[in-house]
Amino acid sequence: MSSKTLGRKGRKETEKLCSSNKLGQPTEEERRMEFSPVTERDLAFLEKLVGGERVSTGQSELTLHSMDETHHRGYLPEAVVWPKSSEEVSRILRMSNERMIPVTPWGAGSSLEGNPLPVHRGIVLDFQQMDRILAIRADSFQVDVQPGVKYQDMNKTLSRSGLFFAPDPGANATIGGMIANNASGVRTVKYGGTKDNVLKLEVVLPTGEVIRTGTHAPKTSSGYDLLHLFIGSEGTLGIITEATLRLIGIPEKFSAAVVGFESVEDATHAVYEIMGEGLGPAALELLDQATIAVVNEEGHLQLKEKPTLFIEFTGASEVSLKESLNRTLEICEANGSTGFESGVGREERNRLWEARHQTYEFIKRNNPSLSFIMMDTAVPISRYPQMVNFAGETLKKYGIKGYAFGHAGDGNLHVAVAGDLTRPDDMKRLDQANEEIVSQAISLGGTATGEHGVGIGKRKFMVQEHGESLQLMKKIKQLIDPNGILNPGKIFP
Ligand SMILES: Cc1cc2nc3c(=O)[nH]c(=O)nc-3n(C[C@H](O)[C@H](O)[C@H](O)COP(=O)(O)OP(=O)(O)OC[C@H]3O[C@@H](n4cnc5c(N)ncnc54)[C@H](O)[C@@H]3O)c2cc1C
């Protein structure tokens, strides 16, 4: 890592990159915001605080921290810093707040809405080096961690104690990034999302003040729920420097099935009835025909190319698991399933989940010349069939290539729509389809984003979704971060 300053040439290149960005341009209001650039003096302060090797202004690091897994590009920071303690984070924030320098936290950069991109440049705080598991309290089913720990690595360590952290976004995200985005995954239908599995946080506020919120008790009704104010706030209110997480015992037994249907409508009606009967699956995922084709090709599977449900039950008793699975398969048959494979073994099951986790990567790999806009709508389960149907019809209307998949048991639908985003015509059609599908979800009583967060990509839907309560959100932001230095350019339209 270099600690050289950007210099005039670097700044010019950065400005070129920023001004050439055609996607997700900052709004007029953002352009008016007055932030200060990072000066030589600021860099000297940072280097003195954390050491030169943990501060970089090198082009490669700046570029790496200017893109996540989306098409949003061109937001180069001026410096990247790797803190190791909440004390360091606190002193960096205090200085940045006084100097009006934007600060954007960074976990693993696996977001799908541009969430960690430094729209207004400034400093990126990368939590890669704050990645320790601080304490495992197996007897209380809890773990204390630093924000940079990756949840898959953490779960490997926890498995030795027979425990796991249930939210499972697929990508090897950090706990800080998961909490900030309120991520969820294939196990959410049984165990809830990240917000249901965090007990306590240490948070550094923009002024540098360090607060702790939440307790080690499994429940509390004490005071305002500040814990959940920070969860899902996408690094715009405070920086998480420590978290206590709720753990679950690894279930001993499971039963799983893969069920094909003639149409997506049939599959989604089955989902509605499975959930309606309270069968309590541990996972209930939908993949449409186009997605199954890609998963077969890239994941070397031989699934029938039909709209398909991946279903799993977990628990302690084989008898009850079998009963739940049998009843589920009856429901599927009544909804016109074309065939199923049940009694899936452990190895096969792991391969299926691996393929499901990699679905988005597979889709991108299968379409190397195209870019994607990812939708993440969630609706009440009763509206899920209608939502999926509407999405399919909209793609047809605009002649767009798209892949539909998602955590069906949570009413969560991802549609990855493909196009050449450098072509204005493609961009326009994709944008229109995105707009119509997301608006439909909101009008069905749902949300623009079930789990990926607002970031840059979903800001335009916030007024429609939140109405007057968006004003209260703005006031909260104003109260906690009056200078607006924390991850500016996100959430608010
Ligand atoms: C292939 C693939 C599959 C995915 N599947 C899912 C899925 O099933 N479910 C799902 O929910 N998501 C999914 N995602 C999206 C992504 O993995 C999640 O949003 C994840 O929570 C991002 O974590 P991260 O560590 O990469 O954070 P980043 O992307 O680096 O940052 C996310 C947000 O958190 C903020 N942040 C980071 N660290 C801190 C901190 N210490 N304090 C405060 N704010 C912080 C950032 O500023 C940013 O706003 C997927 C992504 C990919 C690439």
The ligand as an ORCA input file, in Angstrom:
! r2SCAN-3c Opt
* xyz 0 1
  C     -23.377    -13.144     -5.423
  C     -24.066    -12.294     -4.410
  C     -25.165    -12.784     -3.732
  C     -25.808    -12.004     -2.780
  N     -26.884    -12.519     -2.124
  C     -27.482    -11.797     -1.152
  C     -28.567    -12.335     -0.409
  O     -29.025    -13.450     -0.628
  N     -29.097    -11.577      0.574
  C     -28.615    -10.328      0.865
  O     -29.125     -9.691      1.794
  N     -27.608     -9.783      0.162
  C     -27.014    -10.483     -0.825
  N     -25.972     -9.943     -1.525
  C     -25.552     -8.547     -1.254
  C     -24.439     -8.359     -0.205
  O     -23.684     -9.528     -0.018
  C     -25.034     -7.882      1.121
  O     -25.691     -6.641      0.938
  C     -23.993     -7.711      2.237
  O     -24.673     -7.369      3.424
  C     -22.934     -6.652      1.964
  O     -21.900     -6.840      2.921
  P     -20.417     -6.321      2.673
  O     -19.565     -6.770      3.791
  O     -19.960     -6.690      1.318
  O     -20.646     -4.769      2.809
  P     -20.335     -3.581      1.786
  O     -20.942     -3.881      0.475
  O     -18.881     -3.270      1.809
  O     -21.126     -2.403      2.504
  C     -22.499     -2.478      2.676
  C     -23.008     -1.248      3.433
  O     -22.564     -1.338      4.770
  C     -21.851     -0.173      5.149
  N     -20.867     -0.644      6.126
  C     -19.890     -1.559      5.949
  N     -19.243     -1.754      7.107
  C     -19.825     -0.948      8.042
  C     -19.605     -0.692      9.420
  N     -18.631     -1.299     10.115
  N     -20.404      0.206     10.051
  C     -21.412      0.839      9.383
  N     -21.644      0.643      8.080
  C     -20.873     -0.251      7.408
  C     -21.324      0.375      3.842
  O     -21.052      1.762      3.899
  C     -22.468      0.068      2.901
  O     -23.465      1.053      3.011
  C     -25.320    -10.697     -2.493
  C     -24.199    -10.217     -3.164
  C     -23.580    -10.981     -4.128
  C     -22.371    -10.429     -4.807
*
